[in-house]
Amino acid sequence: MNEIIQHADAYKNDEMIKLSLDDGNKYTVQRAILCGLSDYLKKALTGGFMETGKKELKLPGCTTSDVEFLIYWVSHSKFPDFVKELSEMPGCMRPKPATDNDLRKQYDAFVQAAKDLQIKLVRLWIAADMWLMPRLQNEAMRALLRVLDSDDLNVKLSPETARVAWEETAEGSRMRAMMMWEARVATNGGRLGTFYSAAELDAFAAIPGLFEDYAAGAPDMDACDILVRPFWEFLVPEPTIDYWW
């Protein structure tokens, strides 16, 4: 009960804090909300990230997209249905047209939107890890898996997305492990139409360390594992609550 009272007391005389990002954008969020999200943000509000004499919190390494996703998730406790949004685009599930320029533009716009979303979710996963917010981290992972594994979209992991993971996450991270699994599903024909082109394989090969990790994981994944590997292996541990019943 005391914990509930202390949490509510933080809202009695609260103040607004500006979140300052590397790209110059700023967002105003209630201090008590930020403190309640994670120990990292709570300590940051009283530590070296605060601008002296200003109610401004610097978030180095974070993008506008990271904070947009964070604010939406805090407000709604979930993300929008990204699969539905992408599936409603005119170019969804359409083979790349050879001649019709309008149809090709629609298709290319769909492919680019899917790539952009993948990258944003990976970067959110990285930011949530830095913020010590495992639940947000896992929400980002689940959203990414839904997009990659949706039969309504038939999209595949892009080389651009993989590059972000290999450049910005640690060796052996769950994000890298998930991408290895997705790549094996695609290259082994696990889903119709997901094979990579020669140009895409060249782009993957140009990512330092990726093919070494891919080869090292080969003995651990046979044909059955590729199709049935449980997604929870890619989730990070979350705080648990013990109930008496």
C-alpha positions as CSV (number, residue, x, y, z in Angstrom):
1,M,0.0,0.0,0.0
2,N,2.8,2.4,0.8
3,E,4.3,1.9,-2.6
4,I,0.9,2.9,-4.2
5,I,0.7,6.0,-2.1
6,Q,4.3,7.0,-2.9
7,H,3.7,6.6,-6.6
8,A,0.5,8.7,-6.4
9,D,2.3,11.4,-4.4
10,A,4.7,12.0,-7.2
11,Y,1.8,13.4,-9.2
12,K,0.7,16.0,-6.6
13,N,3.2,18.7,-7.5
14,D,4.7,17.3,-10.7
15,E,6.5,19.2,-13.5
16,M,7.0,18.7,-17.2
17,I,10.4,17.6,-18.6
18,K,11.7,18.2,-22.0
19,L,13.3,15.2,-23.7
20,S,16.2,16.5,-25.8
21,L,17.3,14.2,-28.7
22,D,20.4,14.1,-30.8
23,D,18.5,15.1,-34.0
24,G,17.3,18.4,-32.3
25,N,13.7,17.4,-31.6
26,K,12.3,17.8,-28.2
27,Y,9.2,16.3,-26.4
28,T,7.6,17.4,-23.2
29,V,6.6,14.6,-20.8
30,Q,5.5,14.5,-17.2
31,R,8.4,13.8,-14.8
32,A,6.5,11.3,-12.7
33,I,5.6,9.3,-15.8
34,L,9.3,9.2,-16.8
35,C,10.4,8.2,-13.4
36,G,7.9,5.3,-13.3
37,L,9.0,3.9,-16.6
38,S,12.5,2.7,-15.5
39,D,15.3,3.1,-13.0
40,Y,17.5,4.3,-15.9
41,L,15.2,7.3,-16.6
42,K,14.6,7.9,-12.9
43,K,18.4,8.2,-12.2
44,A,18.9,10.2,-15.4
45,L,16.5,12.8,-14.1
46,T,18.6,13.4,-11.1
47,G,22.0,12.7,-12.7
48,G,24.4,14.0,-15.3
49,F,21.9,13.9,-18.2
50,M,19.9,16.9,-16.9
51,E,20.7,20.4,-18.2
52,T,21.8,22.6,-15.3
53,G,19.1,25.0,-14.4
54,K,16.8,23.5,-17.1
55,K,14.0,21.0,-16.9
56,E,15.5,19.2,-19.8
57,L,16.7,15.6,-20.1
58,K,19.2,14.6,-22.7
59,L,18.7,11.2,-24.3
60,P,22.0,10.6,-26.2
61,G,21.8,8.0,-29.0
62,C,17.9,8.1,-29.1
63,T,16.0,9.1,-32.2
64,T,12.7,10.8,-32.8
65,S,11.2,7.5,-33.8
66,D,12.3,5.9,-30.5
67,V,10.5,8.5,-28.5
68,E,7.4,8.5,-30.7
69,F,7.1,4.7,-30.1
70,L,7.7,5.1,-26.4
71,I,5.0,7.8,-26.0
72,Y,2.5,5.8,-27.9
73,W,3.2,2.6,-26.0
74,V,3.0,4.5,-22.6
75,S,-0.3,6.0,-23.6
76,H,-1.9,2.8,-25.1
77,S,0.0,-0.1,-23.5
78,K,0.4,-1.6,-27.0
79,F,1.4,-0.7,-30.5
80,P,-0.9,-0.2,-33.5
81,D,-1.6,-3.2,-35.8
82,F,1.4,-2.8,-38.1
83,V,0.5,-5.8,-40.2
84,K,-3.0,-4.3,-40.9
85,E,-1.5,-0.9,-41.8
86,L,1.0,-2.5,-44.2
87,S,-1.5,-4.9,-45.7
88,E,-3.8,-2.0,-46.6
89,M,-1.2,-0.3,-48.7
90,P,-1.9,-0.6,-52.5
91,G,1.4,-2.4,-53.3
92,C,1.1,-5.1,-50.7
93,M,1.6,-8.7,-51.8
94,R,1.9,-7.6,-55.4
95,P,4.9,-9.0,-57.5
96,K,7.1,-6.3,-58.7
97,P,5.6,-5.0,-62.0
98,A,7.9,-5.1,-65.0
99,T,6.4,-2.2,-67.0
100,D,3.5,-0.4,-65.3
101,N,5.2,2.6,-63.6
102,D,2.3,3.4,-61.3
103,L,2.0,-0.2,-60.0
104,R,5.8,-0.3,-59.6
105,K,5.7,2.8,-57.5
106,Q,3.0,1.3,-55.3
107,Y,5.0,-1.9,-54.8
108,D,8.2,0.0,-54.1
109,A,6.5,2.2,-51.6
110,F,5.1,-0.9,-49.8
111,V,8.6,-2.5,-49.7
112,Q,10.2,0.7,-48.4
113,A,7.6,1.1,-45.7
114,A,8.2,-2.5,-44.5
115,K,11.9,-1.9,-44.4
116,D,11.6,1.4,-42.6
117,L,9.3,-0.2,-39.9
118,Q,11.8,-3.1,-39.4
119,I,14.6,-0.6,-38.8
120,K,12.5,1.5,-36.4
121,L,11.5,-1.5,-34.4
122,V,15.1,-2.8,-34.1
123,R,16.3,0.7,-33.0
124,L,13.5,0.8,-30.5
125,W,14.6,-2.6,-29.2
126,I,18.1,-1.2,-28.7
127,A,16.8,2.0,-27.0
128,A,14.6,0.0,-24.7
129,D,17.6,-2.1,-23.7
130,M,19.5,1.1,-22.9
131,W,16.5,2.5,-21.0
132,L,16.2,-0.8,-18.9
133,M,12.7,-1.4,-20.2
134,P,12.4,-5.1,-20.9
135,R,8.7,-5.0,-21.5
136,L,9.0,-2.4,-24.2
137,Q,12.0,-4.3,-25.6
138,N,9.8,-7.4,-25.9
139,E,6.9,-5.5,-27.4
140,A,9.3,-4.3,-30.1
141,M,10.5,-7.8,-30.8
142,R,6.9,-9.2,-31.0
143,A,5.9,-6.5,-33.4
144,L,8.9,-7.1,-35.6
145,L,8.2,-10.9,-35.6
146,R,4.5,-10.3,-36.5
147,V,5.5,-8.3,-39.5
148,L,8.2,-10.7,-40.7
149,D,6.1,-13.8,-40.2
150,S,2.8,-12.5,-41.5
151,D,1.3,-14.4,-44.5
152,D,-0.7,-11.3,-45.3
153,L,2.5,-9.3,-46.0
154,N,5.1,-11.8,-47.2
155,V,8.0,-9.5,-46.4
156,K,11.5,-10.6,-45.4
157,L,14.2,-9.4,-43.2
158,S,16.1,-6.6,-45.1
159,P,19.9,-6.3,-45.3
160,E,19.5,-2.7,-44.0
161,T,17.7,-4.0,-40.9
162,A,20.3,-6.6,-40.3
163,R,23.1,-4.1,-40.6
164,V,21.6,-2.0,-37.8
165,A,21.5,-5.1,-35.6
166,W,25.1,-6.1,-36.3
167,E,26.4,-2.6,-35.9
168,E,24.5,-1.6,-32.8
169,T,23.7,-4.8,-30.7
170,A,26.1,-7.0,-28.8
171,E,27.4,-10.3,-30.1
172,G,25.0,-13.1,-29.1
173,S,22.1,-10.7,-28.7
174,R,18.5,-12.0,-29.0
175,M,18.0,-9.6,-31.9
176,R,20.8,-11.2,-33.8
177,A,19.5,-14.7,-33.0
178,M,16.1,-13.8,-34.3
179,M,17.5,-12.5,-37.5
180,M,19.6,-15.7,-38.0
181,W,16.4,-17.7,-37.6
182,E,14.5,-15.4,-40.1
183,A,17.3,-15.7,-42.6
184,R,17.3,-19.5,-42.4
185,V,13.5,-19.6,-42.9
186,A,13.8,-17.5,-46.0
187,T,16.8,-19.2,-47.6
188,N,15.3,-22.7,-46.9
189,G,12.0,-21.8,-48.5
190,G,10.0,-21.7,-45.3
191,R,7.6,-19.1,-46.8
192,L,6.6,-18.7,-50.4
193,G,8.3,-15.9,-52.2
194,T,10.8,-15.0,-49.5
195,F,14.0,-16.0,-51.2
196,Y,16.8,-13.5,-51.4
197,S,18.1,-12.1,-54.6
198,A,21.8,-12.1,-55.5
199,A,22.0,-8.4,-54.8
200,E,20.4,-8.8,-51.3
201,L,22.8,-11.7,-50.5
202,D,25.7,-9.4,-51.5
203,A,24.4,-6.7,-49.1
204,F,24.2,-9.3,-46.3
205,A,27.7,-10.4,-47.0
206,A,29.0,-6.9,-46.7
207,I,27.9,-6.7,-43.0
208,P,30.9,-7.5,-40.9
209,G,30.4,-10.6,-38.7
210,L,27.0,-11.6,-40.1
211,F,28.0,-14.6,-42.3
212,E,30.3,-15.8,-39.6
213,D,27.4,-15.9,-37.1
214,Y,25.2,-17.5,-39.7
215,A,27.7,-20.3,-40.4
216,A,28.3,-20.8,-36.7
217,G,24.6,-21.3,-36.0
218,A,24.1,-23.8,-38.8
219,P,24.7,-27.0,-36.7
220,D,22.1,-25.9,-34.2
221,M,19.2,-25.6,-36.6
222,D,17.9,-28.5,-38.7
223,A,14.9,-28.3,-41.0
224,C,12.3,-28.8,-38.2
225,D,13.9,-26.3,-35.9
226,I,13.7,-23.6,-38.7
227,L,10.0,-23.8,-38.9
228,V,9.0,-24.4,-35.3
229,R,11.5,-22.5,-33.2
230,P,9.6,-20.9,-30.3
231,F,9.5,-17.1,-30.5
232,W,10.0,-16.7,-26.7
233,E,13.6,-17.6,-27.1
234,F,14.0,-14.1,-28.6
235,L,12.4,-12.3,-25.7
236,V,14.4,-10.8,-22.8
237,P,13.6,-11.7,-19.2
238,E,10.9,-9.4,-17.6
239,P,10.3,-8.7,-13.9
240,T,7.8,-11.2,-12.5
241,I,5.1,-10.7,-10.0
242,D,4.4,-13.4,-7.4
243,Y,0.7,-14.0,-6.6
244,W,-0.5,-16.0,-3.6
245,W,-3.2,-17.8,-5.6
